[in-house]
């Protein structure tokens, strides 16, 4: 498969994952592929995802069945009803991911934190986490 298509698909998958406020581990726990396979997909690394992997992405990323395959082939995935995110929601979750990365956090746990109807952390929780993480000094990478 064309590398440009794989890279486009990887961007779509990453954007959806971050938009849902999910880590790769959380995607795996939600029925998605392994974090190693997700990394390859998000970076556009061949080979193309198998039909089984695409179905797992549909489930974990809350897309209608066949959406991942459509996106891989140049189309647009269809979120399951009730899962539509606004641009502000996506920006907030991307800011959280960047703040986590800046703080050197690779895995997070938010047990007991308030969640919306769709199971995603509420905006207040995400904003509080972003503020907390941005108040920390940058992580020192060895």
Secondary structure as GFF3:
##gff-version 3
##sequence-region A 1 142
A	DSSP	alpha_helix	3	19	.	.	.	ID=ss1
A	DSSP	alpha_helix	24	29	.	.	.	ID=ss2
A	DSSP	alpha_helix	35	42	.	.	.	ID=ss3
A	DSSP	alpha_helix	51	60	.	.	.	ID=ss4
A	DSSP	alpha_helix	67	72	.	.	.	ID=ss5
A	DSSP	alpha_helix	87	102	.	.	.	ID=ss6
A	DSSP	alpha_helix	123	135	.	.	.	ID=ss7
###
